[in-house]
Amino acid sequence: MTAPVSPTPSSPPPAPGADTRRRPLRALSALPRGGTATVALILLLIFVVIATQNPSFFEGPPLMGFGKKAAPLVILAVGQYLVIVSGEFDLSVGSLVGAQVVVAARLIDGDEAMTWPVLALMVAFGLLVGLVNGLVTTLLRVPSIITTLGTMLILFGAVRFWTGGAPTGALSEAFRVPGRNGIENVPFLHQIPWALLIAAAVVVAGVLVMRSPYGRTLMATGDNDTAAAFSGVRVWSVRTLAFMASSLLATLAAVLIGGYAGVTAQVGQGLEFTAITAVVLGGVVLGGGRGTVLAAALGALTVEALFTLFNQLYLPSTIQPAAQGLIIIAAVAYASRRGGLRLPGRPQRRPDHPTGHTLGSSRR
């Protein structure tokens, strides 16, 4: 005779609102993933070394000066992150920054009344450059590294042809406010730069975008564009919007750099590689599909802190490109050994949608 089996008590249903309360804990537990904890540790170590060389660095004004100088790179890194996480590259941002600053100085020429019209023109030009980069890459199936390399050279050559290699004109005082000024008379800090607040707002906006349906679609496109296309995602539009966002953020960085450093013939040079270095240092996988906005921003701060350390050690500025190259090679090698590297391969024709429309290569 079989003994009666007592009913197993079922687990009580979660209390209303429990999932909402657990979200911050899940977000904190996810920080070590995606390279955020690693790059934060590297940044902390660099700050410790800087403190040993220059203890006054962490006093208010020097620390805010560091934040003001790093803000444009943080903004560029967020834009570069959006493109890289979608599986593409954007090498045009450095030349775009230079072109925007030089053109703005030429058109404003010290006239305060021209500030807002020129800013509107800069935004329109930035969006146009991003749109062209995106459409050429996705619809004409030109690899993004070639597309944006061509855009970089076109902008560089056009600016040199227009100015003769010697930028003229002057930026207005209103144009320079975001990159030069800030909230004054703050205890201990003395000044909180507008540039630092703008960079923080861009990072928060980037995090919110990646948590939105578009952000999840962008991540899925970089992870596997074929599966995304068969799920009904318009891959070309998702990636084109990423290019437009990158160019728009490069325009914002140009405004800050112009206000902070002024107009020179070398403005913007090499910033595209510095932004890529920051993103890969933050653990964002080249090839797309993995990484976080926060890690990319921390990567930018780490790169800027590393350059500050070089200055503290009186190392020549020529060592900076070599350091960037080593960081990129090390990050790519590390990702490759972990199996996380998925660089774009040979273009193949494949269906964009189950209905049979073709889109392009396997990466778009």
C-alpha positions in Angstrom: 0.0 0.0 0.0 1.4 3.3 -1.0 1.6 6.0 1.6 -0.2 9.1 0.7 2.0 11.8 -0.7 1.7 15.2 1.0 1.3 18.0 -1.5 4.6 20.0 -2.0 4.1 23.5 -0.9 4.6 25.8 -3.8 6.8 28.9 -3.5 4.9 32.0 -2.8 4.5 34.4 -5.8 6.9 37.4 -5.7 5.5 40.4 -4.0 4.3 43.2 -6.2 7.1 45.6 -7.0 9.8 43.0 -6.1 11.1 42.9 -9.6 11.4 46.7 -9.7 13.4 46.6 -6.4 15.7 44.0 -7.8 16.6 46.0 -10.9 19.3 48.2 -9.3 20.9 45.0 -7.8 20.9 43.3 -11.2 22.4 46.4 -12.8 25.2 46.5 -10.1 25.9 42.8 -10.6 26.2 43.3 -14.3 29.0 46.0 -13.9 31.9 43.5 -13.8 30.7 42.2 -17.2 31.6 44.1 -20.4 34.9 45.3 -19.1 33.5 48.0 -16.8 35.2 46.7 -13.7 38.5 46.1 -15.4 38.8 49.5 -17.0 37.7 51.1 -13.7 40.5 49.3 -11.9 43.0 50.4 -14.6 41.8 54.0 -14.2 42.2 53.8 -10.4 45.7 52.4 -10.7 46.7 55.3 -13.1 45.2 57.8 -10.7 47.2 56.3 -7.8 50.5 56.7 -9.8 49.5 60.2 -10.8 48.9 61.0 -7.1 52.4 59.8 -6.2 53.9 62.1 -8.9 51.7 65.1 -8.2 49.7 65.0 -5.0 47.9 68.3 -5.8 46.3 66.7 -8.9 43.2 65.7 -6.8 42.7 69.2 -5.5 39.6 70.9 -6.9 40.8 73.0 -9.8 43.4 70.5 -11.3 40.8 67.7 -11.1 38.2 69.9 -12.8 40.7 70.8 -15.4 41.3 67.2 -16.1 37.5 66.6 -16.5 37.2 69.6 -18.8 40.0 68.3 -21.0 38.6 64.7 -21.0 35.0 65.7 -21.8 35.3 65.9 -25.6 37.0 62.5 -25.7 34.2 61.0 -23.5 31.6 62.3 -25.9 33.5 61.0 -29.0 33.9 57.6 -27.3 30.1 57.3 -26.7 29.5 58.1 -30.4 32.2 55.6 -31.5 30.7 53.0 -29.2 27.3 53.3 -30.9 29.0 52.6 -34.3 31.3 49.8 -33.1 28.7 48.0 -31.1 26.6 47.8 -34.3 29.6 46.1 -36.0 31.1 49.0 -37.9 33.9 51.7 -37.6 33.9 55.5 -37.9 37.2 56.9 -38.8 35.8 60.3 -39.9 35.2 61.9 -36.5 38.6 63.5 -36.1 38.5 65.2 -39.4 34.9 66.2 -38.8 35.9 67.9 -35.5 38.6 69.8 -37.3 36.4 70.8 -40.1 33.6 72.0 -37.8 35.9 74.2 -35.7 37.7 75.7 -38.7 34.5 76.4 -40.6 32.8 77.8 -37.5 35.7 80.2 -36.9 35.7 81.3 -40.6 31.9 82.0 -40.6 31.6 83.6 -37.2 34.8 85.7 -37.4 34.1 87.2 -34.0 30.5 88.2 -34.7 28.4 87.2 -31.7 25.2 87.4 -33.8 26.4 84.6 -36.0 26.9 82.1 -33.2 23.5 80.4 -33.2 23.1 80.2 -37.0 26.6 78.7 -37.3 25.8 76.2 -34.5 22.6 75.1 -36.4 24.7 74.8 -39.6 27.2 72.6 -37.7 24.5 70.3 -36.5 23.0 70.0 -40.0 26.5 69.3 -41.5 27.3 66.7 -38.8 24.0 64.9 -39.5 24.7 65.0 -43.2 28.2 63.5 -42.8 26.7 60.7 -40.6 23.9 60.1 -43.1 26.3 59.7 -46.0 28.6 57.4 -44.0 25.7 55.3 -43.1 24.0 55.0 -46.5 27.3 54.4 -48.3 28.2 51.6 -45.8 24.8 49.9 -45.6 23.2 50.4 -49.0 26.3 50.5 -51.3 27.9 47.8 -49.2 31.3 49.6 -48.9 33.1 48.5 -45.7 32.7 51.1 -43.1 36.5 51.3 -42.5 36.9 52.3 -46.2 33.8 54.6 -46.2 34.8 56.6 -43.2 38.5 56.6 -44.2 37.4 58.3 -47.5 35.3 60.8 -45.6 38.2 61.6 -43.3 40.4 62.3 -46.2 37.8 64.3 -48.1 37.1 66.5 -45.1 40.8 67.0 -44.3 41.6 67.9 -47.9 38.5 70.2 -48.3 39.4 72.2 -45.2 43.0 72.5 -46.3 42.0 73.6 -49.7 39.5 76.2 -48.3 41.8 77.7 -45.7 45.1 77.2 -47.5 46.4 75.3 -44.5 46.1 78.4 -42.2 42.7 78.7 -40.5 41.4 82.3 -40.3 38.6 84.0 -38.4 37.7 83.8 -34.7 35.1 82.1 -32.5 32.7 84.3 -30.6 32.7 84.4 -26.8 29.2 82.8 -26.8 30.5 79.9 -28.8 33.4 79.3 -26.4 31.2 79.3 -23.2 30.4 75.5 -23.1 34.1 74.5 -23.6 35.7 77.2 -21.4 33.3 78.3 -18.6 31.3 76.5 -15.9 29.5 76.9 -12.6 31.6 79.3 -10.6 32.3 79.7 -6.8 31.7 76.0 -6.0 33.3 75.1 -2.6 36.6 73.1 -3.0 36.1 72.7 -6.8 36.0 76.4 -7.5 34.4 75.7 -10.9 32.3 72.8 -12.3 33.0 73.0 -16.1 30.0 73.0 -18.5 32.0 70.5 -20.6 32.1 68.0 -17.8 28.3 68.3 -17.2 27.6 68.0 -20.9 29.8 64.8 -21.1 28.0 63.3 -18.1 24.6 64.1 -19.7 25.8 62.4 -22.9 26.8 59.3 -21.0 23.5 59.1 -19.2 21.6 59.6 -22.5 23.7 56.9 -24.1 22.9 54.4 -21.3 19.2 55.2 -21.7 19.4 54.8 -25.4 21.0 51.3 -25.1 18.2 50.3 -22.7 15.6 51.4 -25.2 14.2 49.2 -28.0 16.5 50.9 -30.4 19.5 50.1 -28.2 18.6 46.5 -27.9 18.1 46.3 -31.7 21.5 48.0 -32.2 23.2 45.4 -30.0 21.4 42.5 -31.7 22.5 43.9 -35.1 26.1 44.0 -34.1 25.9 40.5 -32.5 24.3 38.8 -35.5 22.9 41.0 -38.3 21.6 38.0 -40.2 19.4 36.9 -37.4 18.4 40.5 -36.7 17.4 40.9 -40.4 15.3 37.7 -40.3 13.6 39.0 -37.2 12.3 42.0 -39.1 15.0 44.5 -38.2 15.8 47.1 -40.9 19.6 46.7 -40.4 20.5 49.5 -42.8 18.5 52.1 -40.9 19.7 51.0 -37.5 23.3 51.3 -38.5 22.8 54.6 -40.4 21.2 56.1 -37.2 24.3 55.0 -35.3 26.6 56.8 -37.8 24.4 59.9 -37.6 24.6 59.8 -33.8 28.4 59.5 -33.9 28.7 62.5 -36.3 26.3 64.5 -34.1 28.4 63.8 -31.0 31.6 64.7 -32.9 30.0 68.0 -33.7 29.3 68.5 -30.0 32.9 67.6 -29.2 34.0 70.2 -31.8 32.1 72.9 -29.9 33.8 72.0 -26.7 37.3 71.7 -28.2 36.9 75.0 -30.1 35.9 76.7 -26.8 38.7 75.1 -24.8 41.7 75.0 -27.2 40.7 77.6 -29.9 41.4 77.3 -33.6 44.5 75.6 -35.0 45.4 73.7 -38.2 45.9 70.5 -36.1 42.6 70.5 -34.2 40.9 67.1 -34.3 43.9 65.3 -35.8 44.1 61.7 -34.5 41.0 61.9 -32.4 39.4 59.1 -34.3 42.1 56.6 -33.2 42.0 58.0 -29.6 38.3 57.4 -29.5 38.7 53.9 -30.8 41.4 53.2 -28.3 39.1 54.4 -25.5 36.3 52.2 -26.6 38.4 49.0 -27.0 40.1 49.7 -23.7 36.6 49.7 -22.2 36.1 46.2 -23.3 33.8 46.9 -26.2 34.3 44.1 -28.7 35.4 45.1 -32.2 32.9 43.5 -34.5 29.9 44.5 -32.4 27.4 43.0 -30.1 29.1 43.5 -26.7 30.1 46.3 -24.4 28.6 49.1 -22.4 28.4 52.9 -22.7 29.8 53.3 -19.2 32.8 51.1 -20.0 33.5 53.2 -23.2 33.3 56.4 -21.1 35.7 55.0 -18.5 38.0 54.0 -21.3 38.1 57.6 -22.5 38.9 58.8 -18.9 41.6 56.1 -18.7 43.2 57.2 -22.0 43.2 60.8 -20.9 44.6 59.9 -17.5 47.3 57.9 -19.2 48.3 60.9 -21.3 48.3 63.0 -18.1 50.6 60.5 -16.5 53.0 60.7 -19.5 53.1 64.5 -19.0 53.8 64.0 -15.3 56.7 61.7 -16.1 58.0 64.2 -18.7 57.7 61.7 -21.5 57.6 63.0 -25.1 54.2 63.5 -26.6 55.3 61.3 -29.5 54.9 58.3 -27.3 51.1 58.7 -27.2 50.4 57.2 -30.6 52.7 54.2 -29.8 50.7 53.7 -26.5 47.4 53.8 -28.4 48.7 51.2 -30.9 49.8 48.9 -28.1 46.4 49.3 -26.3 44.5 48.5 -29.5 46.6 45.4 -30.3 46.5 44.2 -26.7 42.7 44.6 -26.5 42.1 42.9 -29.9 44.4 40.0 -29.0 42.7 39.6 -25.7 39.3 39.5 -27.3 40.5 37.1 -30.0 41.9 34.7 -27.4 38.5 34.8 -25.5 36.6 34.2 -28.8 34.9 37.5 -28.6 36.4 39.1 -31.7 34.1 39.0 -34.8 35.6 41.4 -37.3 33.6 41.9 -40.5 34.5 39.2 -43.0 34.2 38.9 -46.7 31.0 40.5 -48.0 28.3 38.0 -48.9 24.8 38.4 -50.3 22.2 37.2 -48.0 18.5 37.7 -47.5 17.6 40.8 -45.5 14.2 39.4 -44.7 12.4 36.1 -45.0 10.5 37.6 -47.8 13.7 37.4 -49.9 14.8 41.0 -50.2 18.6 41.2 -50.2 20.5 43.6 -48.0 24.2 43.1 -48.5 27.1 41.6 -46.7 27.0 39.3 -43.8 27.7 42.2 -41.5 24.7 44.3 -42.6 
